Amino acid sequence: KPPGDTSRPPTTNGLDQGADTSGIDGVPSNNDSSLHDISAVTEPGSTESPHRSARGTRIPKISSRASFVRTPGRVASSQQGQEGDEGGLELAEGVLITELQGSDGEDKGDEGDDERDDTLLDADVSDPVDVPQEEEAEKGGGEEDEEETDQLEDAGDAEDPFQLPLNQVLVETVEAKPTEEDYDTDLEADDLDDEKEDPAVGNYVSLCEQLGLVPVEYFMRHIRKTNIRMRYRGLGSDATRAIALALKENISLERLDLTGNWIGAEGCWYMSRLLEENDYITEISIAENKLGSSGAMHVAKMMNINGGLRKLDIGGNDFDDKCAEALSSAIENNKYLRELNLSHNQFSEVGAEFLGPAISANENLDVLDLSWNHLRQKGGIAVAKGIKENVRLKSVNLSWNGLDAAGGLAIADALMVNQSLLEVDISGNRLTQEVAQKMAKVLTTNDSIKVLKMGNNLITSAGAIALASAINNTDNCEMEELDLTDVPVEYEFLRTVEDIRSNRPDFRVKHGPLMRAGNTLDDISKPAIDLDRMKKEPVVILKEHIVVNDLRLLDILKRYDEDNSLSISAEDFISALEELAVPYDKKRLQESVDKFASTATGKIYFGSFISDDTKKPAKKPS
């Protein structure tokens, strides 16, 4: 309302009708039921009337000129009565309001004390407020007497809990009721509402209620997905039962992963029944679930019935030789399965006798994993027979089975015949140098193998060089990766790998530590190669390479290269070294030259010394 308007609206909460606060900015209306309704504020736990008087606080009158002044955290409310009566006032706790203070000198009588107190209080809790000197001069002795009277009356009410120091502001904490937006959750409300309306979710919840189970929230959110992955969640057999029943008529699910949920043989039975009736699921993993012998029987029965499954992972389930017999029959009869994982089980040589013929008879498997079992020598030989006769397998993993040299040689013989395998892993099988050299011969005839893994074996540095040399010297070899993890190698191996990468830049190789000399009996009498020293030696004679660190030799070699093929005869190479007058081991050089001369061309290639921008011949002489 504009200043000067002294009209008073009727009050409904017992507020003094003489104090007009409904139209003042900053003062809440009497009809407002919020926290700022000063008429409704009383002391917590007090039985007194909300209109109990408190001396020393007055509501100022509105003058023609007004200024806003902040009051402390307690506000005074007047008792119903006429204006000017010294009625009881009540202090409302925890409410900040704004009062209008006269600034034109009018009505400076009894309001002077209150205005000074308010001003001082504002100075304690907010910015300082200057009190005009004219107001102090107009205050008389009568006001001082009244102030003393008010102080005595206030002192008599010392037990009043509302009487606090002026510089203390009470702040009331309002406890707001939390809403849905206040909660932090990984679940979307819209998704949950949709799930409640989804009949598949409703069916699953109903099944859980009947079985006395708590529904799995993750499964409810993904029940309509094509891929459900619940690994290591401790579901158990009961929760697996509810999931299997809920997915019985599901036509959207394609891949289901329940690895490591300890479902046991009972849970395996539920999943097997699911796969017998639902052919839409193409990939399933129930590995590491302690299925045991009973679980293997359920899986074998399912494999004989199911016609939609393409990938099955049942590794790490304590399957023994008795299980191998039932599973072998299912592998032989199944015409749809493409990938089978039987790793981390307990199949021994006896179980391998059943698995070998099944591998041979199956014409549909592409990937077979039998790693981390106990096949040993006889088991390796039995499985090798199956691999030899199989014409469909693309990848086989027989690592960590203790095949030994006999089993490794049997695998090499099988690869001499099998021309379909692309990846072979026989790591960690106690294979020897003999097996590595036999495998090197395989690489010269088998042009289908792309990945060979023979790491963690005793093939020695000579076996590693034999494999690398076979790859380097075979033009039709399609090898892309050679894994010799933890197999020590020497400098000759690295030089051979460099030659391979010169023609096949994408060739990948893994090997063990680099040694100064080989670790075979033939390397005992040979001098070690110090890499730092070798960089300073003008000529270093290796098994398959002659390293020349003196670039002056290039000019001499080019003079002997009449056809510009970057290769010369062995005799010309010796003559070039003698003309260069550098020290070298003539005996070892002659042995290397004789080896080169016994080849088809009898030429020594020195194109690796030429920079990359120099044109090289299309075919590299040996």
N, C-alpha and C positions, 0 to 999 in steps of 0.2 A: 504494500500500500504506500502511497506517497507520504512523505513526512508531513506531520500536522494532523493526519487523520486519526482521530482518537476513538473511533467507533469500536465497540467491543462485541465480538461474536459470543454467543452463549457457550459456556463450557459444559463438557459432558463427563470429565474425569475429576471433578472436584478442584480444578485449578482456579486460582483467584480470578474472578471475573473482571477485576480492575486492571489486570496486566494483559495487555494485548500483545500476543506473541505469534498469532496464527499467520499474520501477513508479513513477518519480518524475514528477510533472507537469512538463512543459516539456522533459524529456529524451527524445529520440526513442528508440524501441526499436531493439535490435540487429538485429531482423528487418526493419526499415524500410529499403527500398531507395531512398528519396527523397534529396533533397539533404542532409537532416539526418542521414543515416547517418554518424556520425563515424568509424566503423571503416573506411569506404571512402575517406576523404579523404586524399590524399597530395599531395605537391608535384608540380605539372605538370612532366613531363619527368624526374622523379627516378627513379633506378634502385635506390634504397635500399629496404629493407624498410619496409612500412607501420608497423612497430613500433619504429622508431628512437627511442632515448631522448633526452629533452631535460630537463636538470636545471632545477629551480626551479619546477616546477608539480606539484601533487599534487591528487588527487581527495579532497575532504574526507569525513570519516566522518559518518554519520547519528547525530544525538543525539536525545534525547527531545524537545527543543524545537528546531524548525528554522525558519529564515526564508529567503525567496527573495532571492537576490542575483544581479544580472546580471553576466555575465563578458564580456570583450572579444570581438572578432570572431574569435578563434582559440580553439579548445578543445583541451584535453589529453586524450589517450587513453593508457591505460596498456598496457604490454606484458603478455602473459600471464605469470602467476606468482602467488606467494602474496601475501596482503595484508600491507602493511607493508614489503615488499622495496623497496629503492631501485632498482627496475628502470627501464629506459628508457621515456620518455614521448614521445609524438609530438604536435606541434601541428597541429591540423587547421585549415586556412585557410578563411575565409569562412563559418563556422557560428556562430550565436549560440545558446547553450543557457542553461539556468537551473540553478544549483547550490544545494545545501542547505548552509548554513553553521551550525555549532553555535553556540548562543547561551547555553548554561547553564554554560559554564566547563569542560566536559569535553574532554579530549584537546586541550589548548591548547599542546602541545609544539611539534612540528615544523610543525603546521598554522598556527601564528601568523604566520609570515612570509608564507605563501601568502595567508592571509586578509587581512593588511594590504595586500599587493600588489594583491589583487583589489579591496579596498575603495578604494584609491587610484586604481586604474584606472577603477573605476566612477565615481569623482568627476570624472575627466577627460572621460568620454564620456557621462555621464548625470547625474542628480541627485546631489548630495553625500550621502555616507553617513557618519554619525558613528561613530567607533570607540570602543567603551566603554573607559573608563579602567581598569577592573578587569582587562581583558585585557592591557593594556600593563604593568600592575604584576606580573602573574604570569609574564611572560616573563623568562627568566634569561639568564645569560651563555652557556650552552650553545647557545641558539638563535642568539645573535649569531655564535658561531664557525661554526655550521653555515651561516648566511647568507653569511659571508665565503667559506666553501668553495664554496658554490653559485655565488657571483659569479665566483670564479676559474675554475671549470669552465665557466661560461657565456662568460667572456672568451676561454677557449681555443678555443671554437667560434665565433669571430667571423665566420667565413665562412658560418655558417648563415643561409640567406635568410629563415628564419622569425623570427629575432631582430630585432624592430622596437621602436621606442619604445612605452612603455606607453600614451601618449595617442593613438596612431594605431590606428584600427580599419579592418580590411580588409573591404571589401564586394565580394562576388563577384557578378558579373552573369551571370545564367543566361539563355541564349539559348533561348527557347521556340519550338517549331515552330509556324508559322502555320497557322491553320485556315481553312475557307471563310468563317466569320463575320468574320474579320479583314480581308477584302478589301472595298473600296468599289467597287461596280459598279452600273451602271444596268440591269443585266440580272437578272432574277429567276430563281433556280435552277429553280423550278417551271415557269416558262415555257419555259426551255431544255429541260427534260426533256420537256415536252409537245411542243415542236417536233421533238425527235428522234423521237418516236413518230408525228408527223403524216406521213402518206405524201406530202403535197404538199411538205413541207420536205425529206423524204428524196429525193424525185425531183429537187428543185432542187439539193441538194448533190451528187447523183450526176451531174447535168449539168455542174456546175462542175468536178468532178473529171475528167470526160471532156474538157472544154475547157481544162483547166489554169488555172482561175480560182479566186480566193478568193471564197467566198460573201458576199453582202452581208447583214450581220446584221440591218439594219433591214428589209429585204425578207422575211427569214425570220420575223421577229416579226409582220409585218403581212400575211402571205400569205393569211390567211383573212379579212381585213378588207374592208369594202365600199369603203374609200377608201385608196389608197396614194399618198403624196405624197413624191417623191424629187426635189427641185429642186436644181440646181447641185451635184451630187455627183461629177461627172467620170466617169460610168459608162463612156462609150465604146461602141463598136459590139459588142465581145465580151460585155461584161456585159449589154448590152441583149438580145443573142441568148439568153443563158441565161434572162433574165427572161421574154422572149416565149415561149420553149418551156415554161417552168414554168406560165405563165398560159393556155396553150392550152386546157385543159379546165376552167379555174376558172369556177365559176358564181356565186360570191359577190361578186366585184369589180364595182363600178359606176363608179368614178371613178379615173383613173390620171393622175398629173401627173409628167412627166419633163422639165420645162422646164430648159434650160441645161445639158445633160449631154454636148453635143458628140458626139452619136451618129452624125452624118453620114448620107450616103445609104444606107450599108450597114445601119446601125441602123434607119433609116426603113423599109427593106425588111422587116426582121424584124417591126417593129411593124405594118406594113401586113398582112403575112401573118397575124399574130395577130388583127387586127380583121376579116379576111375570114372567119375560122373561128369567132371568138367574138363572138356578138351580145349577150352579157350586159353588156358594157361600154357605158355610155351617154355618158360624158364622158371625153375624153382631151386632154392638152396635150403637144405635142412642139415647143413654141415655142423659139426661140433655140438651135437645134441644128445650124445650118449644113447644112441638108438639100440645098440647091442645086437645080439643074434636075432631076437624077435623082430626088431625093427627092420633088419635086413630081409626077413621073410616077407614082411608087409610091402617093402619097396619092390622086391622081385615080382610079387603078384601084381602090383600096380603096373610095372613095366610090361607085363604080358598083356595088359588090357588097354592101357592108355594109348591113344593114337595121335595126340597133339603135342606131347612134350618133345622139345628139341634140345634142351640143356638141363642136365641134372647134376647137382653137386651134393654128394653124400660123404664127403671126406671127414676124417676125424671123428668117427662114430664107433670105434673099437670093433670093427668087423674082423672076424677071424677066418680060418680056412673053411669052417662049416658054412659061413655066409658066402664064401667065394663060390662054392658049388651052386647055390641057388641063384646068385647074381650072374654067374657065367651062363646059365641056361636062359636067363632073361635077356642078357646082352646078345646072345646068339639069335634069339627069336624076334627081338625088337627091330622093326624096320623103319623107325622114325627118328630115333635119338641121334643127335649129331655130336654132342659134347658130353663127356662123362668124366667126373672127377671122383677118383677112389683113393686119393692121397691120405697120408697120415692115419692109416689103419694098421692092421696086424696080419696082413697076408704074408705067408712064408713060402718056402719052396713048394709045399703041398698045395697051397692055394693057387700058386702060379701054374701048376699042372692043369688046373681047370680054366684059368683065365687065358692061357695061351691059345687053345683051340677055339675059344669063343671070339678072340680077337681075329683069328684067321677066318672064321665063318662070317663075321659081321661085315657087310658091304656098305654100311651107311655111316659109321662113325668117322668124324673128321678129326676130333681132338680126344686124346686119351691121356689122363694123368694118373700115374701109379707111383708117384714120388713118395718118399718117406714111408716105405713099407719094409719088409724083411725078405726080399726075394732071393738074395744071395746068388751063388753061382748057378745052381740048377734052375732056380726060378728065372734068372736072366736068360738062360739058354731056352727055356720053354717059351718065354714071352718073345724072344728073338725069332723063334719059328713062326709065331703068329704074325709078327711084323713082316717077316719075309714074304708071307703068302697074301697079306692084305694089300689090296690095290687102291684103297680109298683113303687111308689115314693121311692127314696133312701135318699133324703135330703129335709128338709122343714125348712124355716126360717120365724118365726112369731114374731121376736123380736120387741120391742118398738111399740106395738099396743094397750096398755092399756087393755089387756084381763081381768085383775082382777082375783079374786079367782074363779068365776064361769067359765070363759073361760079357766082358767088353769086346773080346774078339768075336763072339757070336753075334753081337749087335753090328759089328763092322761087316761081317759076312752077309747079314740080312740087308744092309744098306747097299751092298754091291748089286743086289737084285732089285730091291724096292726102288722105284723111280718116281714115287708119288709124294714121299715125305718132303716137307719144306723146312721143318724145324725139329731138331733132335737135341734133347737135354740129357746128358749122362754125367752130370757133375757129381762130385763126392762119392765115387764108387771104387776108390783104390785102384784106379787104372794105371798102367805102367807105360814106359816109353814104347814098348812093343805095340800096345794098343794104339798109341798116337801115330806111329809110323804106318800101321795098318789103316787107320782112318785117313791118313794122308793119301794113301793109294785110292781109297774110296773117292776122295775129292777129285782125283784126276779122271775118274770115269762117270761119276754121278753128277750130272749137271742140273739137278733139281733142288738140292739142299741149299737153302739161303741162310739159315742160322744154325750154328753148331756151338753147343755149350759143353765144355770139358774142364771147367774150373774145379779147383780143390781136388786135384788128382796128382799122382806122382809121375807125371809124364816127362819130367826133367826139361831143362832148357833145350836139349837136342830134339825132344819131341815137339816142343813149341816151334822150333825152327823148321822142322819137317812139315808141319801143318801150314805155316806161312809160306814156305817155298812151293808147296803143292798148289796153293791158291795163286801164287804169283806166276808160276810157270804154266798154268793151264788156261788156255784162252777161253774155253767154253765153260769155265767154272762160274757159277752164279752166286757165289758166297757174298753176303752183305754184312754179316756179323760173326766174329769169332770171339767167344768168351772163354778166356783162360784165367779167370779170377784166382788170385793167390798162387799162380804158377810162376816161379822165378824165371826171368829171361835175361839174355845177355845182349850185347850191342848188335850182334849179327841179326837178331830177331827184329830190332828196331829198324835196321837198314832195309830188311826185306819188306817190312810193313810200309816203309816210305815208297818202295818200288810199286807196291800194290796200289797205293793211293795216287800214284802218278797216273795210273790208268783208270782207277775207280775212286774218285774223290769222296764218295759217300760211304766208303768202307769203314766199318766200326770194329774196334778191337779193344779188349780188356785183358790186362795181364797183371802179374804180381810185381815184386821188386826187381830192380835192375841190378845185375851182378857184374863184377869185373871180369869174371870168367865163367865158363860153363860148369855144371854140377854133375857131369858124367865121368866115367873112368878115363875116357879119351881126352878129357880136358885137364887132367892132373898135370901133365908135363908141359902144357902150353902156358906161355906167359899171360898174365892178366892184363886187361886193357883198362888203363886209367883214363877216364873220359877227359879229364883236364889235360893230361899229358898227351892224349891222342890228338887233341886239337893242335898241338905243337909239332907232332911227328909229321915229316913230309909224306911218308908212305906207310900205311897200316894194312897188313895182309889179314883178311878175315876168311871165314870158311867159304862164303859165297860172294864176297865182295873184296875189292881192293880200294881202300880209301886213300886218296891223294889230296893232301892239304896245300900243295904248292901249285898255284895256278899257272906258273911258268910252263908246266907240263902241257897245257892246252895247245900252245903254239907249236910245240914239238909234235904232239899227236896229230894235229891238223895236217902237218906236212906228210905224215904217213898215210893219211886218209885220202886216197886218190879218188874214190868214188863219192866222196862227201856223204857217207852214210853214218858218220859219227861212230864208227867201229873199225877196229884194226885187228890184225892177227896177233897171236900171242908173241911171236918172235919180234914183231915190230914194237910191241909194247915194252918188251925187255930192252930193246935197243934204245927206246925213248928214255927209259929210266936211267940207263947207263949214260946217255948223253946229258941228262939233267944233273948227273953227279950228286945224287942224294943217297944217304945211307938207307938200306933196307935189308930185310932178311932174304937172301938169295934162295935159300933152300925152300922156305915156305912159298916164296913167289913162284918157284919152279913147279911146286906141287899144284898151286892154283892154276898156273898156265896149262899144265898137262890136263887138268880137269876141264878147262875151257876148250882145249884142243880136241878133246874126245867127244864133244857135242857135235850136232849136225853142222853147224856153221863154222865152229872153231874161231869165232870172233869175240873180241872184248869190246863192250859198249862203253863209251865215255860220254854219252850225251847228258848224263846227270850233272856233269861239271859245267855244262853250258847254261847260260842264263835263260830265263823263261821266254824272253822275247826272240830267242834264236829258234829258227824253224827246226823241228825234230823230224826224223823219219817216221813213216806211218807204222812200221813194225819194228819192234825192239829186238835186236839180235841177242842171243844168249852169250 
